[in-house]
Amino acid sequence: MKKLTMLLLTGLLVLPLATGCGSKKQSYGGDSTYSSLKSAFLGDHVYFDFDRYEIRADGAAIIQAKAAFLQQYPNIRTEIQGHCDERGTEVYNMALGDRRAKATYNYITSLGIAGNRLSTVSYGKERPLDPAHNEAAWARNRRAQFVVISE
């Protein structure tokens, strides 16, 4: 009887781990809906006016959509990258990129996304989306960009 009790107790402890319960992280990799939503999440950027870091109305809508995605997938952690166009000094653009990333962070956390799921970094003018030297390129380069760092 003692052996049977021990086997049952051992089975009760091992069964949840064997069936996927417990502390195993949720993976979204094979979910096709997740893949398409993730592509949209990564593809939409928050754009800024020249020499500004305030969230515009179009940026607010993008951040709201990103917040909805992050609420749907609670294990995702993301980095918010602040970027600038090529005008201005390296030091100035690093600071402006930081303010853009933090403004985006503040907005998305105000929508209920936990700050410990987010980090910020500034790349200043070092990583342009468009290498051209004109207003259209500069407008594309003034952005906050989200990158998934863990799922």
Secondary structure, 3 states (H helix, E strand, C coil): CHHHHHHHHHHHHHHHHHCCCCCCCCCCCCCHHHHHHHHHHHHCCEECCCCCCCCCHHHHHHHHHHHHHHHHCCCCEEEEEEECCCCCCHHHHHHHHHHHHHHHHHHHHHCCCCHHHEEEEEEECCCCCCCCCCHHHHHHHCEEEEEEEEC
